[in-house]
Amino acid sequence: MTVVLPTAERRVSRRGRTGALVLVTLLPLLLTVMGPFVAPHSIDSPVTAPFAPSGGDALLGGDQLGRDVLSRLLSGGTLLVAGALLVALAVTLTATVIGCVAVLRPAFGRVVERSADIAILLPPLLGIMLIALAWPGGGRRAVIVAAVVLGVPYAVRVVAAAASPLVTAGYVEAALTRGESTT
């Protein structure tokens, strides 16, 4: 037997669910942005004994040098999210340009498709680790560059697949017949 809720009660439950989803989404983002400001200790100063259990001055315990794990966790999120956003933006923009040009220029498209096929053979995590280890100095910059380089082939395939039906659309053919450029 199913119980049908009145419209007002369904709207309230939907609002509550939406509010909970917004909270679950915004709370980690807010902690990421505000983390360095609310961290109880400096990320470099030892507070406890090495590998100390949680409690006292270190709510989540200490790391191998006695630094507060909670402070390091709160301070590290900002750069992590910024790096992920940078990778997502760079991959999306690069793949959009390459994918659209590949669809408009079939000869270039075949080269891009074959190159993407070869690049996709390397597992991204393995490629990121190899590039990060081989890069002089390694670090965050190496991981970002590796993630962009290894993420573009996947995104190019998606963009090209989405753009290919539009190239043969009537309005595009009419515009090209009128003499307009492909850009």
C-alpha positions in Angstrom: 0.0 0.0 0.0 1.5 3.3 -1.0 0.9 6.5 0.9 0.5 9.6 -1.3 1.7 12.8 0.5 -0.1 16.1 -0.1 1.7 18.5 -2.3 2.9 20.8 0.5 4.4 17.9 2.4 6.2 16.6 -0.7 7.6 20.1 -1.3 8.9 20.3 2.3 10.6 17.0 2.0 12.1 18.0 -1.4 13.4 21.2 0.2 14.9 19.3 3.1 16.6 16.9 0.7 17.9 19.8 -1.5 19.1 21.6 1.6 20.9 18.5 2.8 22.6 18.0 -0.6 23.7 21.6 -0.7 25.1 21.3 2.9 27.0 18.1 2.0 28.4 19.9 -1.1 29.2 23.2 0.4 30.6 22.1 3.8 33.8 20.4 2.4 34.2 23.4 0.0 33.9 25.8 2.9 36.3 23.8 5.0 38.7 23.8 2.1 38.6 27.6 1.7 38.6 28.4 5.4 40.8 25.5 6.5 44.1 27.4 6.8 42.4 30.1 8.9 40.8 27.7 11.4 43.8 25.4 11.7 44.7 25.2 15.4 48.5 25.0 14.8 51.1 25.9 12.2 51.7 23.1 9.7 55.5 23.1 10.3 55.7 23.3 14.1 55.9 20.0 16.1 53.1 19.9 18.7 53.3 16.3 19.9 55.6 13.3 19.9 56.1 11.6 16.6 53.1 9.3 15.7 51.3 10.4 18.8 47.7 9.2 19.2 44.8 11.6 19.0 44.0 13.8 22.0 45.5 16.8 23.8 46.9 19.4 21.4 46.5 17.2 18.4 42.9 16.2 17.8 43.8 13.7 15.0 47.2 12.9 16.4 50.7 13.6 15.2 52.6 12.7 12.1 56.2 11.3 11.8 57.6 14.6 12.9 55.1 15.4 15.7 53.1 17.9 13.6 49.4 18.2 14.1 47.6 16.1 11.5 44.4 18.2 11.7 46.2 21.4 11.0 48.0 19.8 8.0 44.7 18.4 6.7 42.9 21.7 6.9 45.8 23.6 5.3 46.4 21.3 2.4 42.8 21.2 1.0 43.0 24.7 -0.6 45.9 23.8 -2.9 44.4 20.4 -3.7 41.1 21.9 -4.8 42.8 24.7 -6.7 44.9 22.1 -8.5 41.9 20.0 -9.4 40.0 23.0 -10.7 43.0 24.0 -12.8 43.3 20.6 -14.3 39.6 20.4 -15.1 39.6 23.8 -16.7 42.8 23.2 -18.8 41.6 19.7 -19.9 38.1 21.1 -20.9 39.4 24.1 -22.8 42.1 22.2 -24.6 39.9 19.2 -25.5 37.1 21.6 -26.7 39.4 23.4 -29.1 41.2 20.2 -30.4 37.9 18.2 -30.6 36.1 20.9 -32.6 39.0 21.5 -35.0 39.3 17.7 -35.4 35.6 17.5 -36.4 35.9 20.4 -38.8 39.1 19.2 -40.4 38.8 15.5 -41.2 42.5 14.9 -42.0 43.5 16.5 -38.6 40.7 14.6 -37.0 42.1 11.2 -38.1 45.5 12.2 -36.6 43.9 13.3 -33.4 41.8 10.2 -33.1 44.8 7.9 -33.6 46.9 9.9 -31.2 44.2 9.7 -28.6 43.9 5.9 -29.1 47.6 5.5 -28.4 47.5 7.9 -25.4 44.5 6.1 -23.9 46.5 2.9 -23.8 48.6 4.2 -20.9 46.7 4.1 -17.6 46.4 7.7 -16.3 47.5 7.0 -12.8 50.6 5.2 -14.0 51.4 8.0 -16.4 51.0 10.7 -13.7 53.3 8.8 -11.4 55.9 8.3 -14.2 55.8 11.9 -15.2 55.9 13.2 -11.6 58.9 11.0 -10.8 60.8 11.8 -14.0 60.1 15.6 -13.8 63.1 17.4 -12.3 62.0 18.5 -8.9 58.6 16.7 -9.3 56.0 18.3 -7.1 52.6 19.8 -7.7 53.4 21.3 -11.1 54.5 17.9 -12.5 51.3 16.3 -11.3 49.1 19.0 -12.8 50.9 18.9 -16.2 50.7 15.1 -16.2 47.0 15.1 -15.4 46.3 17.6 -18.1 48.3 15.7 -20.7 46.8 12.4 -19.8 43.2 13.7 -19.4 43.0 15.5 -22.8 42.8 12.4 -25.0 39.7 11.1 -23.1 38.0 14.5 -23.3 38.9 15.1 -27.0 37.0 11.9 -27.8 33.9 13.0 -25.9 34.0 16.5 -27.5 34.5 15.1 -31.0 31.7 12.7 -30.6 29.3 15.4 -29.4 30.4 17.9 -32.1 30.3 15.5 -35.1 26.5 15.5 -35.6 26.5 19.3 -35.5 28.9 19.6 -38.5 26.5 17.9 -40.8 23.5 19.8 -39.5 21.6 21.8 -42.1 22.3 25.2 -40.6 26.0 24.6 -40.6 26.0 23.5 -44.2 23.9 26.5 -45.1 26.3 28.8 -43.4 29.3 27.3 -45.1 27.5 27.5 -48.5 26.9 31.2 -47.9 30.7 31.6 -47.5 31.0 31.9 -43.8 34.1 30.6 -42.1 34.1 27.5 -39.9 35.0 29.6 -36.9 
